[in-house]
Amino acid sequence: MMEQPPPFEVFDHTADVGIVARGDTLAEAFANAARGMFSLMVDLERVAEREERCIDVQADDPEGLVVHWLSELLFISEVDGLVFRRFDVDALSDTRLAARAFGEPLDIGRHNPQLMIKAVTRHQLQVGREDGGYRVRVIFDI
């Protein structure tokens, strides 16, 4: 039996950090990219699913969707003070993503904040197929 790759992996990049997220579907890879991003920010195991936010973004291509999706999550996190641990992508095309994010208000004592992500970059951004599934590679400005 072939072992499944982890849903996301973290890699260091000069003064920044990145993730490679994978999924059987592109929607799953997008959800895992969001999970990977928040894993850099807080201890996901300590985040409860008390609040839900709906996200609907559009872009010219899948790469743009990744940037808009993750940037919107960062915006909500910063403005509303929320952290998320689960992401359900409800609809995805090459130019539109509709999803829900589940989490709660940031509790510094309980969530063990780690990195502060300033932005999602387009540097070396990749969205594509890999080994019968999908792969998203993204670098964050920290």
Phi, psi and chi 1 to 4 in degrees:
 res  aa     phi    psi   chi1   chi2   chi3   chi4
   1 MET       -  129.5  178.8 -177.8 -129.3      -
   2 MET   -77.1  133.2 -166.8  165.3  140.1      -
   3 GLU   -76.2  136.7 -173.5  173.2  -37.3      -
   4 GLN   -73.6  138.5  -71.6  -76.3  -27.9      -
   5 PRO   -68.6  156.8   24.1  -29.9      -      -
   6 PRO   -63.5  154.0   21.5  -29.0      -      -
   7 PRO   -61.6  -27.8   14.1  -21.9      -      -
   8 PHE  -157.4  154.0   60.4   85.4      -      -
   9 GLU  -131.0  146.2  -62.6  171.8   89.6      -
  10 VAL  -100.8  139.9  175.7      -      -      -
  11 PHE  -134.9  148.5   63.2   90.0      -      -
  12 ASP   -83.8  145.9  -71.0  -35.6      -      -
  13 HIS  -138.6  146.9 -175.3  -89.2      -      -
  14 THR   -41.1  110.7  -50.9      -      -      -
  15 ALA    62.4    4.5      -      -      -      -
  16 ASP  -134.2 -174.9  -68.1  -38.6      -      -
  17 VAL  -143.4  152.2   65.1      -      -      -
  18 GLY  -138.3  171.5      -      -      -      -
  19 ILE  -135.2  152.9   58.5  163.9      -      -
  20 VAL  -117.0  116.8  173.3      -      -      -
  21 ALA  -108.3  145.2      -      -      -      -
  22 ARG  -130.5  160.0  -65.8  179.3  176.1   84.4
  23 GLY  -165.8  158.9      -      -      -      -
  24 ASP   -67.2  -29.0  -69.4  -23.5      -      -
  25 THR  -122.6  163.2   64.3      -      -      -
  26 LEU   -64.3  -36.9 -172.5   56.2      -      -
  27 ALA   -60.4  -42.0      -      -      -      -
  28 GLU   -66.4  -38.3 -174.8  175.9  -88.5      -
  29 ALA   -64.6  -39.5      -      -      -      -
  30 PHE   -64.3  -43.8  -88.3   58.8      -      -
  31 ALA   -62.7  -42.0      -      -      -      -
  32 ASN   -68.3  -30.6  -73.0  -25.3      -      -
  33 ALA   -63.6  -42.0      -      -      -      -
  34 ALA   -65.5  -43.4      -      -      -      -
  35 ARG   -62.0  -42.0 -171.6  166.0  168.5   82.5
  36 GLY   -61.8  -41.9      -      -      -      -
  37 MET   -62.1  -45.9  179.8  176.6   75.1      -
  38 PHE   -71.4  -23.5  -83.9   92.1      -      -
  39 SER   -67.8  -24.9   79.1      -      -      -
  40 LEU   -74.8  -23.7  -63.6  169.8      -      -
  41 MET   -93.5  -39.3  -60.5  165.2   60.9      -
  42 VAL  -145.4  170.5  -65.5      -      -      -
  43 ASP   -81.4  104.8 -178.6  -11.0      -      -
  44 LEU   -61.1  -29.9  -66.6 -179.3      -      -
  45 GLU   -65.9  -18.0  -62.2  -55.1  -44.4      -
  46 ARG   -99.6    2.9  -63.2 -179.7  179.2 -170.3
  47 VAL   -95.6  125.6  176.4      -      -      -
  48 ALA   -92.7  161.0      -      -      -      -
  49 GLU  -100.9   76.7  -63.4  179.1   15.6      -
  50 ARG  -100.3  -21.5  -65.0 -172.0  179.9  132.1
  51 GLU  -131.4  154.3  -63.0 -158.1   24.9      -
  52 GLU  -129.3  137.9  175.3 -176.9  -21.7      -
  53 ARG  -126.0  137.0  -69.7  -67.9 -171.7  -88.0
  54 CYS   -95.6  135.5  -66.3      -      -      -
  55 ILE  -125.1  133.2  -66.6  103.2      -      -
  56 ASP  -136.9  113.8 -164.4  -35.3      -      -
  57 VAL  -128.8  155.8  -66.0      -      -      -
  58 GLN  -132.2  153.8  -63.1 -178.4   20.6      -
  59 ALA  -158.3  174.5      -      -      -      -
  60 ASP   -79.8  -19.8  -66.9  -24.9      -      -
  61 ASP  -157.8  170.1   52.1   40.5      -      -
  62 PRO   -59.4  -35.0  -26.7   35.4      -      -
  63 GLU   -63.6  -43.2  -70.8   79.1    9.2      -
  64 GLY   -63.8  -35.1      -      -      -      -
  65 LEU   -63.1  -41.1  -85.6 -179.3      -      -
  66 VAL   -59.2  -47.6  169.4      -      -      -
  67 VAL   -62.8  -45.8  172.1      -      -      -
  68 HIS   -67.3  -40.6  -71.1 -167.9      -      -
  69 TRP   -59.7  -54.0  157.9 -123.1      -      -
  70 LEU   -70.3  -36.1  -61.9  175.9      -      -
  71 SER   -65.1  -39.4  -64.4      -      -      -
  72 GLU   -63.8  -41.0 -177.6   68.2   13.2      -
  73 LEU   -63.0  -41.6  -71.4  167.7      -      -
  74 LEU   -62.5  -41.8  -79.1  178.6      -      -
  75 PHE   -60.7  -48.7  176.6   78.5      -      -
  76 ILE   -61.7  -41.3  -67.1  169.0      -      -
  77 SER   -60.7  -44.6  179.3      -      -      -
  78 GLU   -72.5  -45.5  179.7  137.8  -18.1      -
  79 VAL   -73.5  -43.3  170.1      -      -      -
  80 ASP   -95.3   -6.4  -66.1  -14.9      -      -
  81 GLY    68.4   31.6      -      -      -      -
  82 LEU  -104.3  151.8  -62.7  172.6      -      -
  83 VAL  -124.2  147.7  -70.1      -      -      -
  84 PHE  -121.6  152.5  -59.1  105.5      -      -
  85 ARG  -126.5  -20.2   65.7  168.9  -76.2  151.2
  86 ARG  -132.7  146.0 -175.8  167.5   63.3   91.1
  87 PHE  -138.7  126.1  -51.6   87.6      -      -
  88 ASP  -113.3  116.0  -71.4  -13.4      -      -
  89 VAL   -88.1  112.6  175.6      -      -      -
  90 ASP   -88.2  -32.1  -60.5  -42.9      -      -
  91 ALA  -148.6  137.5      -      -      -      -
  92 LEU  -149.2  127.9  178.5   62.7      -      -
  93 SER  -128.8 -171.2   70.6      -      -      -
  94 ASP   -69.5  -17.1  -75.6  -13.7      -      -
  95 THR  -128.2   -1.6   58.5      -      -      -
  96 ARG  -145.6  141.6 -178.3  177.5  168.7  -98.8
  97 LEU  -133.2  131.9  174.6  144.0      -      -
  98 ALA  -124.4  128.2      -      -      -      -
  99 ALA  -151.4  169.9      -      -      -      -
 100 ARG  -125.5  141.1  -68.3  169.0  -69.5  143.5
 101 ALA  -118.2  138.4      -      -      -      -
 102 PHE  -120.2  129.6  -57.2   87.9      -      -
 103 GLY  -171.6 -148.5      -      -      -      -
 104 GLU  -160.1  170.1   66.9  178.5  -20.3      -
 105 PRO   -61.2  142.4  -25.6   35.1      -      -
 106 LEU   -61.3  128.7  174.7   65.0      -      -
 107 ASP  -118.8  103.8  179.3  -29.3      -      -
 108 ILE   -58.0  -36.6  -69.0  174.0      -      -
 109 GLY   -71.2  -30.4      -      -      -      -
 110 ARG  -100.2  -34.0 -171.8  163.6   44.0   87.3
 111 HIS   -86.7   -7.3  -66.9  139.9      -      -
 112 ASN    51.6   64.3 -169.8   23.1      -      -
 113 PRO   -55.1  140.9  -21.5   31.1      -      -
 114 GLN  -119.7 -101.9  -62.5  162.9   27.1      -
 115 LEU   -81.4  149.9  -68.4  178.1      -      -
 116 MET  -104.4  116.4 -179.9  178.2  166.4      -
 117 ILE   -89.8  123.2  -64.7  176.3      -      -
 118 LYS   -84.0  -38.3  -64.6 -179.3 -159.6  169.0
 119 ALA  -162.6  159.9      -      -      -      -
 120 VAL   -95.4  129.1 -179.5      -      -      -
 121 THR  -103.7  165.1   76.3      -      -      -
 122 ARG   -98.0   -1.4  -73.9 -174.7  167.0  -91.3
 123 HIS   -63.3  121.8 -177.3   65.0      -      -
 124 GLN    55.7   26.2  -62.3  179.9   -5.2      -
 125 LEU   -67.1  134.1  176.9   66.3      -      -
 126 GLN  -140.3  139.5  -63.8  174.7  -17.5      -
 127 VAL  -135.4  124.6  176.3      -      -      -
 128 GLY  -174.9 -172.7      -      -      -      -
 129 ARG   -92.0  149.4  -63.5 -150.2   56.7  139.1
 130 GLU  -156.4  124.9  177.7 -174.6   83.1      -
 131 ASP    48.8   44.1  -61.7  -28.9      -      -
 132 GLY    81.4   -3.5      -      -      -      -
 133 GLY  -123.0 -153.9      -      -      -      -
 134 TYR  -127.4  153.8  -70.7   85.6      -      -
 135 ARG  -137.5  136.5  177.7 -179.8 -173.4  -95.5
 136 VAL  -125.4  126.0  172.3      -      -      -
 137 ARG  -118.8  125.7 -177.2 -178.8 -165.1  -84.4
 138 VAL  -144.8  144.6   61.0      -      -      -
 139 ILE  -113.3  138.5  -64.9  173.4      -      -
 140 PHE  -109.5  140.9  -57.1  105.1      -      -
 141 ASP   -83.0  121.1 -178.9   15.2      -      -
 142 ILE  -115.4      -   56.0  173.9      -      -
